[in-house]
């Protein structure tokens, strides 16, 4: 039996699948990356993949005049979502999914960068996010979105009430970074150094918080991904899965 295909759209090299890669492999997915802006966007390949994951990046959904490839991503997402094909969005990816589903994406009240706990909704506590109740996760965003029609709100923070949503079992959008590998945080600090300086956020503070909270998120983020994958069509739950 051939492996199922998972394709990740990556906007900057260091914002990759991180700790999500391991549960993907364990669930039998053959993973490949498309580096957006470098590699061609091939609609048929992306629309028919067993799983599409759209990762984060420092641009915004509404920056399509400057970055036209965002229109190509949205076109692919609209096709996939119309067929309810399994799709995961992280940060920018979640915003793109929301936009593709007709929801508004707009600037939030502030930059939310750093480690902060989530508050789960009742639906969130019965979703794969149940592992993250009260757990500090890594936030790195300024934009936010409305919850799309027919989707369910799963998590909030005080400044950004819409942090995660699901539509059915196949579509998941995460505004925050549950996939961030704490051992690679230095790449984030370097890659986003200008943004941190502009927002007057200390890299040393982020580094220290990552040492404090990162190991727990590393374990729990894997559980979130494993649980979500186990709920997709055709998934096989393996011995030892929780």
Secondary structure, DSSP 8 states (H G I E B T S, - for coil): ---EEEEEEESSTTSS-TTHHHHHHHTTEEEEEEEBTTB---HHHHHHSSEEEE---SS-GGGTTT-THHHHHHHHHHHHHHTT--EEEETHHHHHHHHHTT--EEEEEEEEEEEEEBEE-HHHHTSGGGGGBT-EEEEEEEEEE---TT-EEEEE-SS-S--EEEETTTEEEESSBSS--GGGHHHHHHHTHHHHHHHT--HHHHHHHHHHHHHHHHHHHHHHHHHHHHTSTT----TT--
